[in-house]
Amino acid sequence: MGADALDRAQQTFVRRWGEMGATWGISRTMAEVHALLFITGDPLCTDDIMHMLQISRGNASMNLRQLVNWGLIRRTHLRGDRKEYFISDLDTWQMFETITRERRRREVGPIIDTLKQCRSDLAGDTPKLAKERQQKAVDCDKKLQDMLDFINTLDVMVDAVLSSGSEQIGMLSAAISSTVKR
């Protein structure tokens, strides 16, 4: 007997979320564990997750720990059961905020720090360079500043989106969609 429509939809979502997660730089399995907990909406124990995703205990445990650290899932207990269960936050907007904040902390912050460090290094050494290299250093500094300005602008936009909440973003999206031809 084959899987019913609900099983197929959940399996497809888990697989695609895993593929998408891999393109974001997180492990496919971590994304699949998150997707499974999100799409089922049920508290699942490590054994359930291992069985449903056909992964090892070590792989399940490692990815559950990472998802808890990210704030995407939380531990829970069921009355009368000694096992530890995990449940996902089911609010899509909250999930988006959590992922965005974590990715920002891990990726955007370090690149901003790197750009600032590169500019600082250039500022200290440019006067010491040979005349023909000084212009290249000035051009390099301009490119670094342009990149820093761009990333800071995106960061401000992300702040605006995160602080707006889902209702205001929904209205903004509708307004933009009505003016953009697709």
C-alpha positions as CSV (number, residue, x, y, z in Angstrom):
1,M,0.0,0.0,0.0
2,G,1.4,3.4,-1.0
3,A,1.6,6.6,1.0
4,D,-1.5,8.7,1.1
5,A,-1.6,12.4,-0.1
6,L,-0.7,13.7,3.4
7,D,2.4,11.4,3.6
8,R,3.5,12.3,0.1
9,A,3.0,16.1,0.8
10,Q,5.0,15.9,4.0
11,Q,7.8,13.8,2.5
12,T,8.1,16.1,-0.5
13,F,8.3,19.2,1.7
14,V,10.9,17.5,3.9
15,R,13.0,16.6,0.9
16,R,12.8,20.0,-0.7
17,W,13.4,21.9,2.5
18,G,16.5,19.7,2.9
19,E,17.7,20.5,-0.6
20,M,17.1,24.2,0.0
21,G,18.9,24.1,3.4
22,A,22.0,22.6,1.7
23,T,22.1,25.6,-0.7
24,W,22.0,27.9,2.4
25,G,25.1,26.3,3.8
26,I,23.5,24.2,6.5
27,S,23.4,20.4,6.3
28,R,20.7,18.8,4.4
29,T,19.9,16.6,7.4
30,M,19.5,19.5,9.7
31,A,17.1,21.1,7.3
32,E,15.2,17.9,6.9
33,V,14.9,17.4,10.7
34,H,13.5,20.9,11.0
35,A,11.1,20.4,8.1
36,L,9.8,17.1,9.6
37,L,9.1,18.7,13.0
38,F,7.6,21.8,11.4
39,I,5.3,20.0,8.8
40,T,4.1,17.3,11.2
41,G,3.5,19.7,14.0
42,D,3.9,16.8,16.4
43,P,6.4,16.4,19.2
44,L,8.8,13.7,18.0
45,C,11.5,11.8,19.9
46,T,14.9,11.1,18.5
47,D,13.8,7.5,17.7
48,D,10.8,8.8,15.7
49,I,13.1,11.2,13.7
50,M,15.7,8.5,13.1
51,H,13.0,6.1,11.8
52,M,11.2,8.7,9.6
53,L,14.4,10.2,8.1
54,Q,16.4,7.0,8.1
55,I,19.4,8.6,9.8
56,S,21.7,7.4,12.6
57,R,21.2,8.3,16.3
58,G,24.4,10.4,16.2
59,N,23.3,12.3,13.1
60,A,19.8,12.9,14.7
61,S,21.3,14.0,18.0
62,M,23.8,16.4,16.5
63,N,21.2,18.1,14.2
64,L,18.6,18.3,17.0
65,R,21.2,20.0,19.2
66,Q,22.0,22.5,16.5
67,L,18.3,23.3,15.8
68,V,17.8,23.8,19.6
69,N,20.8,26.2,19.6
70,W,19.4,28.1,16.6
71,G,16.1,28.5,18.5
72,L,14.1,26.7,15.8
73,I,12.9,23.8,17.9
74,R,12.6,23.2,21.6
75,R,12.7,20.2,23.9
76,T,9.5,19.0,25.5
77,H,8.3,16.1,27.6
78,L,5.1,14.1,27.3
79,R,3.3,13.2,30.6
80,G,4.1,9.6,31.5
81,D,6.9,9.2,29.0
82,R,10.6,9.5,30.0
83,K,11.8,10.2,26.5
84,E,12.8,13.7,25.4
85,Y,10.7,15.1,22.5
86,F,11.2,18.0,20.2
87,I,8.8,20.4,18.7
88,S,9.1,23.1,16.1
89,D,7.8,26.6,16.4
90,L,4.9,26.5,13.9
91,D,4.6,30.3,13.3
92,T,6.2,30.8,9.9
93,W,7.0,34.5,10.5
94,Q,8.7,33.6,13.8
95,M,10.7,30.9,12.0
96,F,11.7,33.4,9.3
97,E,12.9,35.9,12.0
98,T,14.9,33.2,13.8
99,I,16.6,32.0,10.7
100,T,17.3,35.5,9.5
101,R,18.8,36.6,12.8
102,E,21.0,33.5,13.1
103,R,22.2,33.8,9.6
104,R,22.9,37.5,10.1
105,R,24.9,36.7,13.2
106,R,26.9,34.0,11.5
107,E,27.4,35.5,8.1
108,V,26.7,39.2,7.8
109,G,28.5,40.3,11.0
110,P,31.7,38.6,10.1
111,I,31.8,40.0,6.5
112,I,31.2,43.5,7.9
113,D,34.0,43.1,10.4
114,T,36.3,41.8,7.6
115,L,35.5,44.7,5.3
116,K,36.2,47.2,8.1
117,Q,39.5,45.4,8.9
118,C,40.6,45.5,5.3
119,R,39.8,49.2,5.1
120,S,41.7,49.8,8.4
121,D,44.7,47.9,7.1
122,L,44.7,49.9,3.9
123,A,44.4,53.2,5.7
124,G,47.5,52.5,7.8
125,D,49.6,51.2,4.9
126,T,48.5,53.2,1.8
127,P,50.9,56.2,2.6
128,K,53.8,53.7,2.8
129,L,53.2,52.2,-0.6
130,A,55.0,53.1,-3.7
131,K,53.4,55.9,-5.7
132,E,52.0,53.6,-8.4
133,R,50.4,51.3,-5.8
134,Q,48.8,54.1,-3.8
135,Q,46.1,54.7,-6.4
136,K,45.4,51.0,-6.5
137,A,45.0,51.0,-2.7
138,V,42.7,54.0,-2.9
139,D,40.6,52.2,-5.6
140,C,40.5,49.1,-3.5
141,D,39.4,51.1,-0.5
142,K,36.6,52.6,-2.5
143,K,35.4,49.1,-3.6
144,L,35.5,47.9,0.0
145,Q,33.5,51.0,1.2
146,D,30.9,50.5,-1.6
147,M,30.5,46.9,-0.5
148,L,30.2,47.9,3.1
149,D,27.6,50.5,2.2
150,F,25.6,47.9,0.2
151,I,25.7,45.3,3.0
152,N,24.8,48.0,5.6
153,T,21.8,49.1,3.4
154,L,20.6,45.5,3.1
155,D,21.1,45.1,6.9
156,V,18.9,48.2,7.5
157,M,16.2,46.8,5.2
158,V,16.3,43.4,7.0
159,D,15.9,45.3,10.3
160,A,12.9,47.1,8.8
161,V,11.3,43.8,7.7
162,L,11.9,42.1,11.0
163,S,10.6,45.0,13.1
164,S,7.5,45.4,10.9
165,G,5.8,42.1,11.7
166,S,4.0,39.7,9.4
167,E,0.8,41.8,9.1
168,Q,2.6,45.0,7.9
169,I,4.8,43.0,5.6
170,G,1.8,41.4,4.1
171,M,0.3,44.8,3.4
172,L,3.6,46.0,1.9
173,S,3.9,42.9,-0.2
174,A,0.4,43.4,-1.6
175,A,1.1,47.0,-2.4
176,I,4.4,46.2,-4.2
177,S,2.8,43.3,-6.0
178,S,0.1,45.5,-7.4
179,T,2.7,47.9,-8.9
180,V,5.1,45.2,-10.3
181,K,4.3,43.4,-13.5
182,R,5.0,39.7,-13.4
